[in-house]
Amino acid sequence: MDVEKKHKSKSKQSINQYMKKFLKKIICVSLISFYFLKVDQVKSLVPYYYFPTIKNLQKESLSIGKNAYQLLYFGQYKQSLNLSKLAVKINKTDEKLWLILAEAQVANKLYKEALNSLNKAQKLNSNISEIFFAKSNIYIKISHLKNAKTALETGLRIEPNNHNAIFQLGNILLMEKNYSGAIKLFEKSIKIKPDFWQAINNKGLAYFEENKINLSIKHFEKAISIEENAEPLLGLASCLRMKDIKLALKLAKKALNKDPNYVNYEYRKEQLWGGKLQISTEILLKNDQLQTDVILAKSKINASS
């Protein structure tokens, strides 16, 4: 083979090798492009889903629980109940959510369901006093005083200086006509919170049933000096009925104007007024000079019901 032929042969071989390399590159680029094209197509066909973490779910449930509690505060009881149920459904391991649900259930008068919710909260954390205080409130509403007392005592072992719980325990003793025991608990509550006029008022209720009228007057007056509420006003009026009828009538008028509900015997009974104070109040409310105020108070109650 001559030089020219040899050169042509080499050139042809070089071209063939170059073409092979070029084709390989084209094939590789094509395959890569095809792969990415397929990936994009798959992404466009299959949507992307976000799966929240447990931490995010817990955070969301607490937010829903707070909204439920706000609705409860504004009197939207059914909406609060629905949101509370949703919060618990998302997160069943937070006792605070069960407490909110129980409160919403109480507002909707679902007392049995509320007790079940509180039992679940207790299983999660039995060292929260609010669980037992909430139970006691339900037991009082359904007239299970023994259970209410037990729940309060359990809660007070966890939080011994809760003045509201001590007061509530005193109220149970008041209902049981254990007046001296009730007075001691009211005194204990007042030591913790000196301006707790409700406890001071209820001492007045207890003293009246013990025929200690002067002490009753003293405590009703003290309660009024803190909060000019209808209850101590009418209580004081009933105490003064035999001593100063003019002042008694003035106080009674003021009380009925502030809260017409106190004209009603059953309402006063719900506020734990004892038999002796009830008799004195009924006599006072029959006074001729109070009849206009009594009729007006009853009409206000009927209008609002």
HELIX and SHEET records of a PDB file:
HELIX    1   1 VAL A    3  LEU A   45  1                                  43    
HELIX    2   2 ILE A   54  TYR A   73  1                                  20    
HELIX    3   3 TYR A   77  ILE A   90  1                                  14    
HELIX    4   4 GLU A   95  ALA A  107  1                                  13    
HELIX    5   5 TYR A  111  LEU A  124  1                                  14    
HELIX    6   6 SER A  129  LYS A  141  1                                  13    
HELIX    7   7 LEU A  145  ILE A  158  1                                  14    
HELIX    8   8 HIS A  163  MET A  175  1                                  13    
HELIX    9   9 TYR A  179  ILE A  192  1                                  14    
HELIX   10  10 TRP A  197  GLU A  209  1                                  13    
HELIX   11  11 ILE A  213  ILE A  226  1                                  14    
HELIX   12  12 ALA A  230  CYS A  239  1                                  10    
HELIX   13  13 ILE A  245  LYS A  258  1                                  14    
HELIX   14  14 PRO A  260  VAL A  263  5                                   4    
HELIX   15  15 TYR A  265  GLU A  270  1                                   6    
HELIX   16  16 GLY A  275  LEU A  285  1                                  11    
HELIX   17  17 ASP A  288  LEU A  290  5                                   3    
HELIX   18  18 GLN A  291  SER A  304  1                                  14    
END                                                                             
